[in-house]
């Protein structure tokens, strides 16, 4: 049980250091990072296709 508690402490410390707090803001972490990454990919893909067509 002591090993499990140590692992939980490590997880809590890493979460506090990153500041994401998935327990309190689970939806914001996945909801904010997810769409931004997908939108960035879409935005990067569109100009790449246009530039290739122009070339």
mmCIF file of the C-alpha atoms, coordinates in Angstrom:
data_MODEL
# 
_entry.id   MODEL 
# 
loop_
_atom_site.group_PDB 
_atom_site.id 
_atom_site.type_symbol 
_atom_site.label_atom_id 
_atom_site.label_alt_id 
_atom_site.label_comp_id 
_atom_site.label_asym_id 
_atom_site.label_entity_id 
_atom_site.label_seq_id 
_atom_site.pdbx_PDB_ins_code 
_atom_site.Cartn_x 
_atom_site.Cartn_y 
_atom_site.Cartn_z 
_atom_site.occupancy 
_atom_site.B_iso_or_equiv 
_atom_site.pdbx_formal_charge 
_atom_site.auth_seq_id 
_atom_site.auth_comp_id 
_atom_site.auth_asym_id 
_atom_site.auth_atom_id 
_atom_site.pdbx_PDB_model_num 
ATOM 1  C CA . UNK A 1 1  ? 0.000   0.000  0.000   1.00 0.00 ? 1  UNK A CA 1 
ATOM 2  C CA . UNK A 1 2  ? 2.939   2.333  0.665   1.00 0.00 ? 2  UNK A CA 1 
ATOM 3  C CA . UNK A 1 3  ? 4.162   1.916  -2.936  1.00 0.00 ? 3  UNK A CA 1 
ATOM 4  C CA . UNK A 1 4  ? 0.719   2.768  -4.276  1.00 0.00 ? 4  UNK A CA 1 
ATOM 5  C CA . UNK A 1 5  ? 0.573   5.874  -2.103  1.00 0.00 ? 5  UNK A CA 1 
ATOM 6  C CA . UNK A 1 6  ? 4.005   6.942  -3.351  1.00 0.00 ? 6  UNK A CA 1 
ATOM 7  C CA . UNK A 1 7  ? 2.835   6.533  -6.952  1.00 0.00 ? 7  UNK A CA 1 
ATOM 8  C CA . UNK A 1 8  ? -0.271  8.607  -6.229  1.00 0.00 ? 8  UNK A CA 1 
ATOM 9  C CA . UNK A 1 9  ? 1.908   11.316 -4.689  1.00 0.00 ? 9  UNK A CA 1 
ATOM 10 C CA . UNK A 1 10 ? 4.110   11.351 -7.790  1.00 0.00 ? 10 UNK A CA 1 
ATOM 11 C CA . UNK A 1 11 ? 1.058   11.680 -10.024 1.00 0.00 ? 11 UNK A CA 1 
ATOM 12 C CA . UNK A 1 12 ? -0.355  14.485 -7.907  1.00 0.00 ? 12 UNK A CA 1 
ATOM 13 C CA . UNK A 1 13 ? 2.988   16.312 -7.863  1.00 0.00 ? 13 UNK A CA 1 
ATOM 14 C CA . UNK A 1 14 ? 3.357   16.057 -11.645 1.00 0.00 ? 14 UNK A CA 1 
ATOM 15 C CA . UNK A 1 15 ? -0.210  17.290 -12.164 1.00 0.00 ? 15 UNK A CA 1 
ATOM 16 C CA . UNK A 1 16 ? 0.361   20.226 -9.826  1.00 0.00 ? 16 UNK A CA 1 
ATOM 17 C CA . UNK A 1 17 ? 3.637   21.078 -11.563 1.00 0.00 ? 17 UNK A CA 1 
ATOM 18 C CA . UNK A 1 18 ? 2.030   21.057 -15.006 1.00 0.00 ? 18 UNK A CA 1 
ATOM 19 C CA . UNK A 1 19 ? -0.983  22.973 -13.693 1.00 0.00 ? 19 UNK A CA 1 
ATOM 20 C CA . UNK A 1 20 ? -3.498  21.082 -15.817 1.00 0.00 ? 20 UNK A CA 1 
ATOM 21 C CA . UNK A 1 21 ? -5.516  19.682 -12.885 1.00 0.00 ? 21 UNK A CA 1 
ATOM 22 C CA . UNK A 1 22 ? -7.420  16.988 -14.861 1.00 0.00 ? 22 UNK A CA 1 
ATOM 23 C CA . UNK A 1 23 ? -9.515  16.101 -11.817 1.00 0.00 ? 23 UNK A CA 1 
ATOM 24 C CA . UNK A 1 24 ? -10.935 19.620 -11.471 1.00 0.00 ? 24 UNK A CA 1 
ATOM 25 C CA . UNK A 1 25 ? -10.837 20.627 -15.136 1.00 0.00 ? 25 UNK A CA 1 
ATOM 26 C CA . UNK A 1 26 ? -10.946 17.361 -17.045 1.00 0.00 ? 26 UNK A CA 1 
ATOM 27 C CA . UNK A 1 27 ? -13.011 18.728 -19.915 1.00 0.00 ? 27 UNK A CA 1 
ATOM 28 C CA . UNK A 1 28 ? -10.945 21.884 -20.388 1.00 0.00 ? 28 UNK A CA 1 
ATOM 29 C CA . UNK A 1 29 ? -7.646  20.019 -20.690 1.00 0.00 ? 29 UNK A CA 1 
ATOM 30 C CA . UNK A 1 30 ? -8.920  17.641 -23.389 1.00 0.00 ? 30 UNK A CA 1 
ATOM 31 C CA . UNK A 1 31 ? -11.348 20.164 -24.864 1.00 0.00 ? 31 UNK A CA 1 
ATOM 32 C CA . UNK A 1 32 ? -8.874  23.044 -25.136 1.00 0.00 ? 32 UNK A CA 1 
ATOM 33 C CA . UNK A 1 33 ? -5.791  21.134 -26.294 1.00 0.00 ? 33 UNK A CA 1 
ATOM 34 C CA . UNK A 1 34 ? -7.654  18.745 -28.602 1.00 0.00 ? 34 UNK A CA 1 
ATOM 35 C CA . UNK A 1 35 ? -9.410  21.211 -30.909 1.00 0.00 ? 35 UNK A CA 1 
ATOM 36 C CA . UNK A 1 36 ? -6.420  23.579 -30.997 1.00 0.00 ? 36 UNK A CA 1 
ATOM 37 C CA . UNK A 1 37 ? -4.152  20.781 -32.209 1.00 0.00 ? 37 UNK A CA 1 
ATOM 38 C CA . UNK A 1 38 ? -6.668  19.615 -34.818 1.00 0.00 ? 38 UNK A CA 1 
ATOM 39 C CA . UNK A 1 39 ? -7.306  23.201 -35.976 1.00 0.00 ? 39 UNK A CA 1 
ATOM 40 C CA . UNK A 1 40 ? -3.582  23.899 -36.228 1.00 0.00 ? 40 UNK A CA 1 
ATOM 41 C CA . UNK A 1 41 ? -3.183  20.762 -38.348 1.00 0.00 ? 41 UNK A CA 1 
ATOM 42 C CA . UNK A 1 42 ? -6.058  21.785 -40.619 1.00 0.00 ? 42 UNK A CA 1 
ATOM 43 C CA . UNK A 1 43 ? -4.698  25.330 -40.931 1.00 0.00 ? 43 UNK A CA 1 
ATOM 44 C CA . UNK A 1 44 ? -1.234  24.000 -41.775 1.00 0.00 ? 44 UNK A CA 1 
ATOM 45 C CA . UNK A 1 45 ? -2.601  21.478 -44.267 1.00 0.00 ? 45 UNK A CA 1 
ATOM 46 C CA . UNK A 1 46 ? -4.667  23.987 -46.271 1.00 0.00 ? 46 UNK A CA 1 
ATOM 47 C CA . UNK A 1 47 ? -1.818  26.443 -47.116 1.00 0.00 ? 47 UNK A CA 1 
ATOM 48 C CA . UNK A 1 48 ? 0.493   23.515 -47.862 1.00 0.00 ? 48 UNK A CA 1 
ATOM 49 C CA . UNK A 1 49 ? -1.974  22.189 -50.439 1.00 0.00 ? 49 UNK A CA 1 
ATOM 50 C CA . UNK A 1 50 ? -2.449  25.661 -51.926 1.00 0.00 ? 50 UNK A CA 1 
ATOM 51 C CA . UNK A 1 51 ? 1.287   26.303 -52.127 1.00 0.00 ? 51 UNK A CA 1 
ATOM 52 C CA . UNK A 1 52 ? 1.832   22.938 -53.815 1.00 0.00 ? 52 UNK A CA 1 
ATOM 53 C CA . UNK A 1 53 ? -0.882  23.739 -56.381 1.00 0.00 ? 53 UNK A CA 1 
ATOM 54 C CA . UNK A 1 54 ? 0.664   27.156 -57.048 1.00 0.00 ? 54 UNK A CA 1 
ATOM 55 C CA . UNK A 1 55 ? 4.118   25.631 -57.497 1.00 0.00 ? 55 UNK A CA 1 
# 
